[in-house]
Amino acid sequence: MDQHSRHNEEPQDGQDQAVAPGGIVVGVDGSEHGQCALVWAAREAERRQLPLHIVTAYSVPIFAASGLDGGYATVDDSVIREGADAIVKQAMDKISGYAIDVDASVENGDAAGVLLDLSADAALLVFGSRGRGGFVGRLLGSVSSALPAHAKCPTVTVPLYCADRLGENTEDKHIKAEHAKAGPRAVENVVAVGVDGSEQARVAVLEAAEQAQRMGAKLRVICAVPQYSGSLAWVPAPLDRDALFADIRVQLDAGVAWLRSHFPQLPIETDLRDGSPVDVLVETSRSVELVVLGTRGRGGFAGMLLGSTSDGVLHHAKGPVLVVPDREDPRLADRHKFGPMLGAA
């Protein structure tokens, strides 16, 4: 594939969309959020030595006509497509210096639907945490919420907050104010993964370990334990909580022993926290390279990694978040040999 090949012709009926199987797909829409996602995706494609496919999507709006001659009118498709083509060209030019194979396409359709289709053949799907309104994209609002939960491959959401660590600038007043309030903070070469004892979280841990190896980073396994609430509020907290934390530490240590059997050279540490999983992981995202979550998890003391926890992290994270879909992994079969399992009955 030529480094700057472009596949932006209108797809024919029954024709596969132009994406190399196993490559990285990034959604762009011309927004600052999309630019951050593009840079992160290009770096990751270079790190993994995989091809990068840039895609933007647009829909032609239909308006109800007013007056006696009721009917419908459509906007000129060519005008919208020219704008989409310009976004793709700008994206190709922006990453021309990376040593990767790149192609691009402009797709006619809903952005979320287009990217979900592409996720079936991709190794990774990358997008910004919000996007521009209008005809081209909506690459995010609804898109960033829909994709992590339904994509067939892992997804990475890149928030505009981390533009500076990607060498990008932003004119967003809210983010500038938040940066000024928070002050400078170094980003550790760490991949952090949230666990809650579910099988989905163990799949996420394996993906996080692989990613940490690619990045030459340390893996940090985080378990956050929220305070008792509701019917459990009467429990004698100090004694019971100390015992609970002691049990969890034993289980986390067993999990680390299992991980080291599969990743013997990887530096691994655990972080057991008292607090809301969302708050802990969002705060962690400020100062690590990547936060990793599973798409679903167990209810109870340590998580719901995803439902509310992953949703909350995705909407408030200050750094990239990788969400791993549920899947089978043969390495899960020997976890029980290394000791008690977090969350096991």
SERO-4910 file (N, C-alpha, C, O; in steps of 0.05 Angstrom, whole numbers):
BEGIN
 pado doro    nc1    nc2    nc3   cac1   cac2   cac3    cc1    cc2    cc3    oc1    oc2    oc3
  Met    A     17    -24      0      0      0      0     18     25      0     36     27     16
  Asp    A     12     44    -17     28     69    -18     22     85      7     -1     85     17
  Gln    A     42     98     18     39    112     43     17    133     42      4    138     63
  His    A     12    145     19     -8    166     18    -30    158     -1    -43    175    -13
  Ser    A    -35    132     -4    -57    124    -21    -83    134    -10    -87    135     14
  Arg    A   -102    140    -28   -128    150    -19   -149    133    -31   -149    127    -55
  His    A   -169    125    -15   -192    110    -24   -217    125    -16   -230    118      3
  Asn    A   -223    146    -31   -245    163    -23   -267    163    -44   -284    181    -45
  Glu    A   -268    142    -61   -290    140    -80   -315    130    -65   -313    117    -44
  Glu    A   -338    136    -76   -363    127    -65   -363     97    -66   -360     85    -88
  Pro    A   -367     82    -43   -368     53    -44   -391     43    -61   -413     54    -61
  Gln    A   -385     22    -76   -405     10    -93   -421    -10    -76   -411    -19    -55
  Asp    A   -445    -18    -85   -461    -37    -71   -446    -63    -68   -435    -74    -88
  Gly    A   -444    -74    -43   -431    -99    -39   -401    -97    -37   -387   -117    -31
  Gln    A   -389    -73    -41   -360    -70    -40   -351    -65    -11   -363    -49      3
  Asp    A   -330    -79     -3   -320    -75     24   -308    -47     26   -297    -37      7
  Gln    A   -312    -35     50   -300     -9     55   -269    -12     56   -259    -33     64
  Ala    A   -255      9     47   -226      7     44   -213      9     71   -208     31     82
  Val    A   -207    -14     83   -191    -15    107   -176    -41    108   -187    -62    103
  Ala    A   -150    -39    114   -134    -63    115   -142    -79    139   -142    -69    161
  Pro    A   -148   -105    136   -155   -122    159   -132   -121    180   -109   -124    173
  Gly    A   -140   -117    205   -120   -116    226   -107    -89    229    -89    -86    246
  Gly    A   -114    -69    213   -102    -43    216   -117    -26    237   -136    -35    250
  Ile    A   -107     -1    240   -119     18    259   -137     37    243   -128     48    223
  Val    A   -161     42    253   -180     60    240   -183     84    258   -187     81    283
  Val    A   -182    108    247   -187    133    262   -208    149    249   -207    154    225
  Gly    A   -227    158    264   -248    176    254   -240    205    258   -232    213    279
  Val    A   -243    220    236   -236    249    237   -260    265    227   -276    255    211
  Asp    A   -262    290    237   -284    307    228   -275    336    225   -292    354    223
  Gly    A   -249    341    227   -239    369    224   -238    384    251   -228    406    251
  Ser    A   -248    372    272   -248    386    298   -221    382    312   -205    365    304
  Glu    A   -216    398    333   -192    395    349   -192    367    362   -170    355    364
  His    A   -215    357    370   -217    331    382   -207    310    362   -192    292    369
  Gly    A   -217    313    337   -209    294    316   -179    295    310   -167    275    304
  Gln    A   -167    319    312   -138    322    307   -122    307    328   -102    294    322
  Cys    A   -131    309    353   -117    294    375   -119    264    370    -99    250    373
  Ala    A   -143    255    363   -146    226    358   -129    217    335   -117    196    335
  Leu    A   -126    234    314   -110    227    291    -81    224    299    -68    205    290
  Val    A    -70    243    314    -42    241    322    -37    217    340    -17    203    336
  Trp    A    -55    211    359    -52    188    376    -52    162    359    -36    144    363
  Ala    A    -71    161    340    -73    137    323    -48    133    305    -39    111    302
  Ala    A    -38    155    295    -13    153    278     10    143    295     26    126    285
  Arg    A     13    153    319     35    144    337     31    114    343     51     99    343
  Glu    A      6    106    348      2     78    354      6     60    330     17     38    333
  Ala    A     -2     69    306      3     53    282     33     50    277     42     28    269
  Glu    A     49     71    283     78     69    280     89     50    301    107     34    295
  Arg    A     79     51    326     88     33    347     82      4    340     99    -13    345
  Arg    A     59     -1    330     51    -29    324     59    -38    296     57    -62    289
  Gln    A     69    -19    280     76    -25    252     52    -36    237     53    -56    223
  Leu    A     29    -22    240      4    -29    227     -4     -6    208      3     17    213
  Pro    A    -20    -12    187    -30      9    170    -51     25    185    -65     15    203
  Leu    A    -54     50    176    -74     68    188    -94     75    167    -87     83    145
  His    A   -120     73    174   -141     81    156   -156    104    168   -167    102    190
  Ile    A   -157    127    154   -171    151    163   -198    151    150   -201    147    126
  Val    A   -218    156    166   -246    157    155   -261    180    165   -259    187    189
  Thr    A   -276    193    148   -296    212    156   -322    205    144   -323    192    122
  Ala    A   -344    211    157   -371    203    147   -389    227    147   -387    246    163
  Tyr    A   -408    227    128   -427    249    126   -454    238    118   -455    217    104
  Ser    A   -475    252    126   -502    245    117   -514    270    104   -509    292    112
  Val    A   -529    265     83   -543    287     69   -569    292     83   -586    275     82
  Pro    A   -573    315     95   -598    321    110   -621    325     91   -617    334     68
  Ile    A   -645    318    100   -669    322     85   -687    341    101   -692    337    125
  Phe    A   -697    361     88   -714    381    101   -742    379     90   -746    376     66
  Ala    A   -761    382    108   -789    383    100   -794    411     87   -788    431     99
  Ala    A   -806    411     63   -812    436     49   -837    448     61   -855    434     71
  Ser    A   -838    475     62   -861    489     72   -877    500     48   -867    503     26
  Gly    A   -902    507     54   -918    518     33   -939    498     23   -942    476     34
  Leu    A   -954    506      2   -975    489     -7   -965    464    -22   -978    443    -22
  Asp    A   -942    467    -34   -931    444    -49   -913    427    -31   -889    426    -35
  Gly    A   -925    415    -11   -910    400      9   -893    379     -3   -899    368    -24
  Gly    A   -871    373     10   -852    353      0   -826    355     15   -826    366     37
  Tyr    A   -805    345      4   -779    345     17   -758    355     -2   -759    351    -26
  Ala    A   -738    368     10   -716    379     -5   -690    369      7   -688    366     31
  Thr    A   -670    364     -9   -644    355      1   -622    376     -5   -624    391    -24
  Val    A   -602    375     12   -579    392      7   -562    380    -15   -561    356    -17
  Asp    A   -548    397    -30   -531    387    -51   -509    369    -40   -492    379    -24
  Asp    A   -509    344    -48   -489    325    -38   -461    333    -44   -443    329    -28
  Ser    A   -456    345    -67   -429    351    -76   -415    371    -58   -391    370    -53
  Val    A   -431    391    -48   -419    411    -30   -409    398     -4   -387    404      5
  Ile    A   -426    381      7   -418    368     32   -394    350     28   -376    349     44
  Arg    A   -394    336      5   -373    317      0   -346    332     -4   -325    322      4
  Glu    A   -347    355    -17   -323    371    -20   -311    378      7   -286    377     11
  Gly    A   -328    385     26   -319    391     53   -307    366     67   -286    368     80
  Ala    A   -319    343     63   -308    318     74   -282    311     61   -263    303     75
  Asp    A   -279    315     35   -254    310     21   -232    327     32   -209    319     35
  Ala    A   -239    352     38   -219    371     48   -209    362     76   -185    365     83
  Ile    A   -227    352     92   -220    342    119   -201    319    116   -181    317    131
  Val    A   -206    300     98   -189    277     94   -161    286     84   -141    276     94
  Lys    A   -160    305     65   -135    314     55   -118    327     77    -94    323     79
  Gln    A   -131    344     94   -118    356    116   -106    335    135    -84    338    144
  Ala    A   -122    314    140   -112    293    158    -88    278    146    -69    273    161
  Met    A    -89    272    120    -67    258    107    -42    275    109    -20    265    114
  Asp    A    -45    301    104    -22    319    104    -10    321    132     14    323    136
  Lys    A    -27    321    152    -18    325    180      0    303    189     19    307    205
  Ile    A     -5    278    180     11    256    190     30    245    169     39    222    170
  Ser    A     37    262    149     54    253    127     82    245    136     96    231    122
  Gly    A     90    255    160    117    249    169    120    223    184    143    215    191
  Tyr    A     98    209    188    100    183    203    108    161    184     99    160    161
  Ala    A    123    142    194    133    119    177    112     97    178    116     75    189
  Ile    A     89    103    166     66     84    166     53     84    139     55    103    124
  Asp    A     39     62    133     22     61    109     -5     73    117    -17     67    138
  Val    A    -15     91    100    -40    106    106    -58    105     82    -49    109     59
  Asp    A    -84    101     87   -103    106     66   -127    120     80   -128    122    104
  Ala    A   -146    129     64   -168    144     75   -193    140     58   -191    133     35
  Ser    A   -216    145     70   -241    143     55   -261    163     66   -261    170     90
  Val    A   -279    172     49   -302    188     57   -326    170     53   -331    160     31
  Glu    A   -341    166     74   -364    148     74   -390    164     77   -391    183     92
  Asn    A   -410    155     62   -437    167     64   -453    151     83   -460    128     78
  Gly    A   -459    162    106   -475    148    126   -470    159    154   -454    177    158
  Asp    A   -484    148    173   -482    156    201   -454    149    211   -444    126    207
  Ala    A   -440    167    224   -413    163    233   -410    139    251   -391    123    247
  Ala    A   -428    136    270   -426    114    289   -429     87    274   -414     68    278
  Gly    A   -449     86    255   -453     62    240   -430     55    222   -422     31    220
  Val    A   -418     75    209   -395     70    192   -372     59    208   -359     40    200
  Leu    A   -366     71    231   -343     62    247   -348     35    259   -329     19    261
  Leu    A   -372     30    267   -378      3    278   -374    -18    257   -364    -40    263
  Asp    A   -382    -13    232   -377    -32    210   -347    -37    206   -339    -60    203
  Leu    A   -332    -15    207   -303    -18    203   -289    -33    226   -269    -46    222
  Ser    A   -301    -31    250   -289    -44    273   -288    -75    270   -272    -87    284
  Ala    A   -304    -86    253   -304   -115    249   -278   -126    238   -271   -149    244
  Asp    A   -264   -109    223   -238   -118    211   -214   -103    222   -192   -107    212
  Ala    A   -218    -86    241   -196    -69    251   -183    -81    276   -196    -96    291
  Ala    A   -158    -74    281   -145    -82    306   -152    -62    328   -151    -69    352
  Leu    A   -158    -37    320   -163    -16    339   -178      6    326   -174     12    302
  Leu    A   -197     18    341   -213     40    331   -208     64    348   -211     62    373
  Val    A   -201     87    337   -193    111    352   -211    135    344   -217    138    320
  Phe    A   -219    151    363   -235    174    357   -233    194    380   -223    188    402
  Gly    A   -242    219    375   -241    239    395   -265    237    414   -284    224    409
  Ser    A   -262    251    437   -283    250    457   -307    267    451   -329    263    462
  Arg    A   -304    286    433   -327    301    423   -319    308    394   -297    303    385
  Gly    A   -339    320    380   -332    328    353   -349    352    344   -363    363    360
  Arg    A   -346    358    319   -360    381    309   -389    373    302   -394    351    293
  Gly    A   -407    392    306   -435    387    297   -436    390    267   -416    394    253
  Gly    A   -460    388    256   -463    392    228   -463    366    212   -467    344    224
  Phe    A   -458    368    187   -462    345    169   -439    325    170   -444    301    169
  Val    A   -415    335    173   -392    317    172   -386    307    201   -375    322    217
  Gly    A   -393    283    206   -382    270    229   -399    264    253   -409    241    256
  Arg    A   -404    283    269   -414    279    296   -395    260    311   -404    243    326
  Leu    A   -370    262    305   -351    243    318   -344    253    345   -321    258    352
  Leu    A   -361    255    358   -373    247    382   -394    267    393   -396    289    382
  Gly    A   -407    261    410   -431    261    424   -439    233    425   -427    216    439
  Ser    A   -459    226    409   -470    199    410   -449    179    401   -450    156    409
  Val    A   -431    186    383   -412    167    372   -394    156    393   -391    131    394
  Ser    A   -382    173    410   -363    163    429   -377    146    450   -364    129    463
  Ser    A   -402    151    455   -417    135    474   -424    107    462   -423     87    476
  Ala    A   -431    107    437   -440     82    424   -417     63    418   -419     39    421
  Leu    A   -394     74    409   -373     57    398   -360     39    419   -358     15    414
  Pro    A   -351     48    442   -338     30    461   -356      7    469   -345    -16    473
  Ala    A   -381     11    472   -399    -10    481   -406    -31    459   -413    -53    466
  His    A   -403    -23    434   -413    -40    412   -392    -48    392   -397    -65    375
  Ala    A   -369    -35    392   -348    -41    372   -339    -70    375   -339    -82    397
  Lys    A   -330    -81    352   -321   -109    352   -291   -111    359   -280   -133    363
  Cys    A   -277    -89    360   -249    -88    367   -245    -68    390   -263    -53    397
  Pro    A   -221    -68    403   -216    -48    424   -218    -20    412   -212    -15    389
  Thr    A   -227     -1    429   -229     27    420   -213     45    439   -209     39    462
  Val    A   -203     67    428   -189     87    444   -203    114    440   -206    123    417
  Thr    A   -212    125    462   -223    152    462   -202    172    471   -190    169    492
  Val    A   -197    193    455   -176    212    460   -189    239    467   -200    252    449
  Pro    A   -188    248    492   -200    274    499   -182    297    491   -158    295    490
  Leu    A   -195    320    486   -181    344    478   -163    354    501   -144    368    496
  Tyr    A   -170    347    526   -154    355    549   -125    348    546   -108    363    556
  Cys    A   -119    325    533    -91    316    531    -78    326    506    -58    314    497
  Ala    A    -88    347    493    -77    358    468    -47    365    472    -31    360    454
  Asp    A    -40    376    495    -13    386    499      7    363    499     29    366    489
  Arg    A      0    340    511     18    317    511     22    305    484     40    289    479
  Leu    A      4    311    465      6    302    437     19    322    419     21    318    395
  Gly    A     27    345    431     39    366    414     19    383    399     26    396    380
  Glu    A     -6    382    408    -28    397    395    -36    421    412    -31    422    436
  Asn    A    -48    440    399    -58    464    413    -89    463    413   -101    451    396
  Thr    A   -101    477    433   -130    479    433   -137    508    442   -124    520    458
  Glu    A   -158    518    430   -169    544    437   -193    541    456   -206    561    462
  Asp    A   -199    517    465   -222    513    482   -217    527    509   -199    521    523
  Lys    A   -235    546    515   -231    562    539   -234    546    565   -220    551    584
  His    A   -252    527    565   -256    510    589   -231    493    595   -223    491    618
  Ile    A   -220    482    574   -196    465    578   -172    482    587   -157    474    604
  Lys    A   -169    506    574   -148    524    582   -150    531    612   -131    532    627
  Ala    A   -175    537    620   -179    545    648   -173    521    667   -162    525    688
  Glu    A   -181    497    658   -176    473    675   -146    468    677   -137    460    699
  His    A   -132    471    655   -103    467    656    -90    487    675    -72    481    691
  Ala    A    -99    513    673    -88    533    691    -93    527    720    -76    532    737
  Lys    A   -117    517    726   -124    511    754   -108    487    764    -99    487    787
  Ala    A   -105    466    747    -92    441    756    -61    445    757    -48    431    773
  Gly    A    -50    462    741    -22    466    740     -8    444    725    -21    424    717
  Pro    A     18    447    720     33    427    704     34    400    719     37    399    744
  Arg    A     32    379    704     34    352    716     48    334    697     41    332    673
  Ala    A     69    320    706     84    301    689     66    277    683     51    268    700
  Val    A     70    266    659     55    242    651     75    218    654     95    217    641
  Glu    A     68    200    672     84    176    677     82    157    653     61    155    640
  Asn    A    103    142    648    102    121    627     89     96    639    103     76    645
  Val    A     63     98    643     47     78    657     22     73    641      9     91    631
  Val    A     14     47    639    -12     39    630    -27     30    654    -19     11    667
  Ala    A    -50     43    660    -66     35    683    -91     21    675   -104     28    655
  Val    A    -98     -1    689   -122    -16    682   -139    -20    707   -129    -27    729
  Gly    A   -165    -15    704   -184    -19    726   -194    -47    727   -201    -59    707
  Val    A   -194    -59    751   -204    -86    755   -226    -87    776   -227    -70    794
  Asp    A   -244   -107    773   -266   -110    792   -272   -139    797   -293   -145    809
  Gly    A   -255   -157    788   -260   -186    793   -276   -200    771   -279   -224    773
  Ser    A   -285   -185    752   -300   -197    730   -282   -210    709   -258   -202    707
  Glu    A   -293   -228    694   -277   -240    672   -270   -219    651   -248   -219    640
  Gln    A   -289   -200    647   -283   -178    628   -260   -161    636   -244   -153    620
  Ala    A   -257   -157    663   -234   -141    672   -208   -157    669   -188   -144    663
  Arg    A   -209   -183    671   -184   -199    667   -176   -198    637   -152   -197    631
  Val    A   -196   -198    619   -189   -194    591   -177   -167    586   -157   -164    571
  Ala    A   -187   -146    600   -176   -119    597   -148   -118    608   -131   -104    597
  Val    A   -142   -133    630   -115   -133    641    -95   -145    621    -73   -134    618
  Leu    A   -103   -166    607    -85   -178    587    -79   -158    565    -57   -156    556
  Glu    A   -100   -144    555    -96   -124    534    -79   -101    545    -61    -92    530
  Ala    A    -83    -93    569    -67    -72    581    -38    -80    583    -20    -64    578
  Ala    A    -33   -105    591     -5   -115    593      8   -115    565     32   -107    563
  Glu    A     -6   -123    545      5   -123    518     12    -94    509     32    -89    497
  Gln    A     -7    -75    516     -2    -48    508     21    -36    524     37    -21    512
  Ala    A     24    -43    549     47    -33    565     73    -43    553     93    -28    552
  Gln    A     74    -68    544     98    -78    531    104    -63    506    128    -56    501
  Arg    A     84    -57    490     89    -41    465    101    -14    471    118     -4    457
  Met    A     91     -2    493     99     26    500    124     26    517    134     48    523
  Gly    A    135      3    524    157      3    543    150     15    570    166     29    582
  Ala    A    125     10    578    114     24    602    110      4    625    111    -20    621
  Lys    A    105     14    649     98     -2    672     68     -6    671     53     11    662
  Leu    A     59    -29    681     30    -34    683     21    -30    712     34    -40    731
  Arg    A      0    -14    716    -11     -9    742    -39    -20    743    -57    -11    728
  Val    A    -44    -39    761    -70    -52    764    -85    -38    787    -75    -39    810
  Ile    A   -107    -26    781   -121     -9    801   -148    -22    808   -164    -30    791
  Cys    A   -153    -24    834   -179    -33    844   -188    -11    864   -175     -5    883
  Ala    A   -211      0    858   -222     21    875   -247     10    889   -264     -2    877
  Val    A   -248     15    916   -269      4    932   -286     28    944   -276     42    961
  Pro    A   -310     32    934   -326     54    944   -336     49    972   -335     27    982
  Gln    A   -345     70    985   -355     68   1012   -381     53   1012   -395     52    992
  Tyr    A   -387     41   1035   -413     28   1039   -435     48   1036   -432     72   1042
  Ser    A   -458     39   1026   -481     57   1023   -506     41   1027   -505     16   1027
  Gly    A   -528     55   1030   -554     42   1032   -556     22   1055   -550     29   1078
  Ser    A   -564     -3   1048   -569    -23   1069   -544    -32   1084   -546    -44   1105
  Leu    A   -520    -26   1073   -495    -34   1086   -483    -12   1103   -461    -15   1114
  Ala    A   -496     11   1104   -485     34   1118   -481     29   1148   -465     42   1161
  Trp    A   -496     10   1160   -494      4   1188   -470    -13   1196   -463    -16   1219
  Val    A   -457    -26   1176   -436    -45   1181   -413    -30   1195   -406     -8   1188
  Pro    A   -400    -42   1216   -377    -29   1230   -354    -26   1210   -339    -45   1205
  Ala    A   -352     -3   1198   -335      2   1175   -305     -4   1181   -293    -18   1165
  Pro    A   -293      7   1202   -264      4   1205   -255    -26   1205   -237    -33   1190
  Leu    A   -268    -42   1221   -259    -70   1224   -265    -85   1198   -247    -98   1186
  Asp    A   -289    -83   1188   -297    -98   1164   -281    -88   1140   -273   -104   1123
  Arg    A   -276    -63   1138   -263    -52   1115   -233    -60   1115   -222    -66   1093
  Asp    A   -221    -61   1138   -193    -70   1139   -191    -99   1130   -173   -106   1115
  Ala    A   -210   -116   1138   -210   -144   1130   -215   -146   1100   -203   -163   1086
  Leu    A   -233   -130   1090   -240   -130   1062   -215   -123   1045   -209   -136   1026
  Phe    A   -201   -102   1053   -177    -93   1039   -155   -114   1040   -141   -118   1020
  Ala    A   -153   -127   1063   -132   -148   1065   -138   -171   1046   -120   -182   1033
  Asp    A   -164   -179   1044   -171   -200   1025   -166   -192    996   -156   -208    980
  Ile    A   -173   -167    990   -169   -158    962   -139   -157    955   -132   -164    933
  Arg    A   -123   -149    974    -94   -148    968    -83   -176    962    -67   -179    944
  Val    A    -92   -196    977    -84   -224    971    -92   -232    943    -76   -244    928
  Gln    A   -116   -225    935   -127   -232    909   -112   -216    887   -106   -227    865
  Leu    A   -106   -191    892    -91   -175    872    -63   -187    868    -53   -188    846
  Asp    A    -50   -194    890    -23   -206    888    -24   -232    872     -6   -237    857
  Ala    A    -45   -248    876    -47   -273    860    -51   -266    831    -40   -280    813
  Gly    A    -67   -245    825    -70   -237    798    -44   -228    785    -40   -233    761
  Val    A    -28   -214    800     -2   -204    789     16   -228    784     30   -228    764
  Ala    A     16   -248    801     32   -272    796     24   -286    770     40   -295    755
  Trp    A     -2   -287    766    -13   -298    740     -3   -282    717      6   -293    697
  Leu    A     -5   -255    719      3   -238    697     33   -242    691     41   -243    667
  Arg    A     49   -243    712     78   -246    708     85   -273    694    106   -275    681
  Ser    A     68   -293    698     73   -318    684     70   -315    654     83   -330    639
  His    A     54   -296    645     50   -291    617     67   -268    606     73   -266    582
  Phe    A     75   -250    624     91   -226    616    114   -223    636    115   -205    652
  Pro    A    133   -242    634    154   -243    655    172   -218    656    185   -213    677
  Gln    A    175   -203    634    192   -180    634    178   -153    640    191   -132    642
  Leu    A    152   -154    644    136   -130    647    136   -120    676    129   -136    694
  Pro    A    143    -95    682    141    -84    709    111    -81    715     96    -68    701
  Ile    A    102    -92    738     74    -92    746     72    -83    775     87    -92    792
  Glu    A     53    -65    780     47    -57    807     17    -56    811      2    -53    792
  Thr    A      8    -58    837    -20    -56    843    -26    -30    859     -8    -20    872
  Asp    A    -50    -21    857    -59      4    870    -87     -1    881   -106      1    865
  Leu    A    -90     -6    906   -116    -11    919   -125     15    932   -111     25    950
  Arg    A   -147     26    922   -156     52    931   -183     51    946   -199     34    940
  Asp    A   -186     70    964   -211     74    977   -225     97    963   -217    120    965
  Gly    A   -247     91    948   -260    113    934   -276    103    910   -276     79    904
  Ser    A   -290    121    897   -306    115    874   -288    106    850   -268    120    845
  Pro    A   -295     84    837   -279     76    814   -277     97    792   -256    101    780
  Val    A   -299    112    787   -298    133    767   -279    155    775   -262    163    759
  Asp    A   -281    164    800   -264    186    809   -234    178    808   -217    193    800
  Val    A   -229    153    818   -201    144    819   -189    142    791   -167    151    786
  Leu    A   -204    130    772   -194    126    745   -192    152    730   -173    156    714
  Val    A   -211    170    734   -209    196    720   -185    212    730   -170    223    714
  Glu    A   -180    212    756   -157    225    767   -131    212    757   -112    226    751
  Thr    A   -131    186    756   -108    171    746   -102    179    717    -78    181    709
  Ser    A   -123    184    701   -119    190    672   -103    215    667    -93    219    646
  Arg    A   -102    233    687    -87    258    684    -57    253    682    -43    269    669
  Ser    A    -47    231    693    -18    229    696     -7    202    687     16    195    693
  Val    A    -23    187    671    -12    163    658    -17    164    628    -33    180    619
  Glu    A     -2    148    614     -5    148    584    -32    138    575    -42    147    555
  Leu    A    -43    118    589    -67    105    580    -82     92    603    -69     81    621
  Val    A   -108     94    603   -125     79    622   -140     58    606   -151     64    584
  Val    A   -142     34    616   -154     11    603   -178      1    619   -175     -2    644
  Leu    A   -200     -4    606   -224    -15    619   -236    -37    603   -232    -39    579
  Gly    A   -251    -54    616   -268    -74    602   -295    -62    595   -302    -41    605
  Thr    A   -309    -75    577   -335    -63    568   -357    -69    588   -377    -54    589
  Arg    A   -354    -90    603   -374    -96    624   -360   -106    648   -337   -113    648
  Gly    A   -375   -107    670   -363   -118    695   -384   -126    714   -408   -127    708
  Arg    A   -375   -133    739   -395   -141    759   -405   -117    774   -391    -97    776
  Gly    A   -428   -120    785   -437   -100    804   -423   -104    830   -406   -122    832
  Gly    A   -430    -89    851   -418    -94    876   -395    -75    883   -394    -53    872
  Phe    A   -377    -83    901   -360    -64    914   -339    -52    895   -330    -30    899
  Ala    A   -331    -67    875   -308    -57    860   -312    -52    831   -294    -57    815
  Gly    A   -336    -43    823   -334    -33    797   -356    -28    778   -362     -5    773
  Met    A   -369    -48    766   -386    -45    743   -370    -33    720   -377    -11    711
  Leu    A   -349    -46    711   -332    -36    690   -343    -45    663   -330    -62    651
  Leu    A   -361    -37    655   -377    -16    644   -406    -21    648   -413    -45    649
  Gly    A   -419     -7    649   -442      8    654   -431     34    663   -417     48    649
  Ser    A   -439     41    688   -435     68    697   -406     76    699   -398     98    694
  Thr    A   -389     57    708   -361     64    712   -347     72    687   -336     93    685
  Ser    A   -347     54    667   -332     60    642   -345     84    628   -331    100    616
  Asp    A   -371     86    630   -385    109    618   -375    135    631   -369    154    618
  Gly    A   -374    135    658   -365    159    672   -336    166    666   -330    189    663
  Val    A   -319    145    665   -291    150    659   -288    162    631   -273    181    627
  Leu    A   -302    150    611   -300    160    584   -309    189    581   -297    204    566
  His    A   -329    197    596   -339    224    593   -322    245    608   -324    269    602
  His    A   -305    236    627   -291    255    643   -261    251    643   -246    266    656
  Ala    A   -251    232    629   -222    226    629   -205    249    619   -214    265    602
  Lys    A   -181    251    629   -162    272    621   -140    261    603   -122    276    596
  Gly    A   -142    236    596   -122    223    578   -136    202    562   -160    196    567
  Pro    A   -122    189    544   -134    168    527   -144    145    544   -132    137    564
  Val    A   -167    133    535   -179    110    548   -184     88    528   -197     92    508
  Leu    A   -173     65    534   -176     41    517   -197     24    529   -195     16    553
  Val    A   -218     17    514   -239      0    523   -238    -27    508   -237    -27    483
  Val    A   -236    -49    522   -232    -75    511   -258    -91    510   -270    -94    532
  Pro    A   -268   -100    487   -292   -115    486   -289   -143    498   -267   -153    499
  Asp    A   -311   -154    507   -310   -181    519   -302   -201    497   -313   -200    475
  Arg    A   -284   -219    503   -276   -239    484   -263   -262    499   -256   -259    523
  Glu    A   -260   -285    486   -247   -307    498   -217   -304    496   -207   -294    476
  Asp    A   -202   -314    516   -173   -313    515   -163   -338    529   -169   -342    553
  Pro    A   -147   -354    515   -138   -379    528   -121   -375    553   -119   -393    569
  Arg    A   -109   -351    556    -93   -346    580   -109   -344    605    -98   -345    627
  Leu    A   -136   -340    603   -153   -339    626   -155   -366    640   -161   -367    664
  Ala    A   -150   -388    625   -155   -414    636   -138   -422    660   -147   -437    677
  Asp    A   -114   -410    662    -97   -418    685    -96   -398    707    -80   -400    726
  Arg    A   -114   -378    707   -114   -358    728   -118   -371    756   -106   -362    775
  His    A   -136   -391    758   -143   -402    784   -119   -417    797   -119   -421    821
  Lys    A    -99   -423    781    -76   -437    792    -58   -420    810    -41   -430    825
  Phe    A    -62   -393    808    -44   -375    822    -55   -364    848    -43   -347    861
  Gly    A    -79   -374    856    -89   -365    882   -117   -353    879   -129   -354    858
  Pro    A   -128   -342    902   -156   -333    902   -160   -311    881   -142   -295    875
  Met    A   -184   -311    870   -191   -292    848   -208   -270    858   -228   -276    872
  Leu    A   -202   -246    852   -217   -223    861   -246   -226    851   -252   -230    828
  Gly    A   -265   -223    870   -293   -224    864   -304   -252    861   -328   -255    857
  Ala    A   -288   -273    864   -298   -300    862   -316   -307    886   -311   -298    908
  Ala    A   -336   -323    880   -355   -331    902   -341   -349    922   -353   -358    941
***
